[in-house]
Amino acid sequence: MGKRGRKPLGKAELDRHKSRWAAYAHDHPEGPPLSDSAPSWLGKFGKAEWQRIVASAEATGVVTSWDYAMLVGYCEAWNEFVLTVHQIKDDLERPGTQSGIHPLLKVKDSAWKRVSACAKELGFTPASRARIDIVNHENEQDEPDSQAKFFKLG
């Protein structure tokens, strides 16, 4: 089975490529800040991760309110991963525990795969951050396009 194709372009990439969607992505408001909207049903570790990453991710422009669902999925998977790791550790420290493969290892691995996938999509990994071109629209100046530059020089 083949791959599904390339990932969709982000807002910064659309602006850089001056595609027909750049104006749409640029003109639509980003919505309320994410830092005020952590879901109440997130677990303790998920809420802690939300507070840890949202402020810096919003400040850099990597995460916007458009990414709310993906961010919730990331924090929920992180909460599940940490709880599972603690449960496995507690089970192994209990006297009389059988050696062998713990039944929760598959749950832990599944949660980690979801954490990794969401982190890559949101730009939380070093490799994904290197590919993100963060555009600050407030500091941009109107530059003439390349055709106008060409004809102006001649």
N, C-alpha and C positions, 0 to 999 in steps of 0.2 A: 504494500500500500504506500503510495507516494505522500509527500508532504503536502500540506494544505496551501502552500504559497507563502509569499512574504507577509510580514506583519504590517498592519495598517500604519500609516504615517501619523506621528503625533503632531500637536499644534505647532510646535517649534519647527518641525521639519516642513510642514505645510507652508509656513511663513517663508522659510528659506527658499523653497522651490517655487514660490509665487503661483501655486496652483489655483484652480478655480474654487477650491474649498478654503483657501487661506482667508478670504474675506469673511466667510461664514464663521470660521473658528475664531477669528479675531474680534468680530463684532458682537458675539454672544457673551453675556456676562458669565463670570466664573461661579456665581452663586455665593451663598453664605460660607464663612470660613469653616473648615472641617474641625477645627479645634473645639468648637462649641457643640459638636453633634456626635460624640461617641455614643454608640447604641447602649442603652441601659442593660440589655440582656447579655452583653459580652462578659466573659468570665474575668476573674481578677487579673490574670496574666495578659489577656487580650487588651483590657483597658490600659494596663501599664505600658504595653507596647504601643498602643494608639497615642498615648500622651508623649511617649519618647520620640516617635517619628514624625508626627503630624506637624508640629511647629517648624522644624527645620525643613521638612519636605515642602511645606507651603511657602516658606520664605524663599526657597530657591526656585519655586515655580515648577517643580517636578510633579507635584500632586495638586489637583484642583478638585472642586466639588463634583466634577464629572467622574472622578475616580472613586467615588464613595463606595460603591458596591464591591469593587476590587479590594479596596482598603479594608473593608469589613471582613471580606473573605480571608485576607492575609492575617488580620488580627485574630480571627476565630481559629484559623489553622494553627497559628502560633500558640494560642491558649491550649488547644488540644494536644499539641506536641509537648509542651512543658508539663501539663498534667500527666500525660502518659509516661514521660521520662521519670517523674516523681513516683508514679505508681509502680513502675518496674523496679526502681531503686528500693522502694519500701518492701516489695515482695521478695527481692533477693536478699535483703538484710534480715528477713524474718527467719527464725530458726526452723529447721525442718523443710526448707524449700528445696525442691528437687532441682538438680542441675539439668541443663538442656535449653532448648529454645523456648523463650518466654512467649506466651500467646499474644501479648500486647505489642510485640515487636513489629508486626505487620501494620498495626494501627499507627505506631510511631513513625514508621517509614512512609506510610500514606500521608500523614500530617506533614512530614518534612517535605515531601514532594510538592504538596500544595503551597507550603510556605515558600519554597524555592521558586515555583512557577509564578506566584504572585509577586515576589520580590523582583524577579526579572522584568515582569510587565510594568511594575511601578517605578523602576529605575533605582532600586535599593542595593543592587550588587555593584561592585566596582566595574565590571565589564559593561553592564547596562548604563551606568552613569557616564562612562567614556563615550558612548554612542549618542547621548542626549545633547542637543544643542539648545541651551537655554537662552531664550530671546527676551531681552528687557525692552518692551515697547515704549516705555517712558523716555529712554535715552536715545531712541532711534531718530535720525534726522532724515528728511525726505531727500533721497538721492535720485538723480535722474537715472532712467534705465540705460542699459548698455547702448541701445540704438541712438538715444539722444546724445550720449557722450561721444559716440563715434562721429556723428554729424556736426557736433559742436567743435570738435577738434580740427576738422578739415576745413 
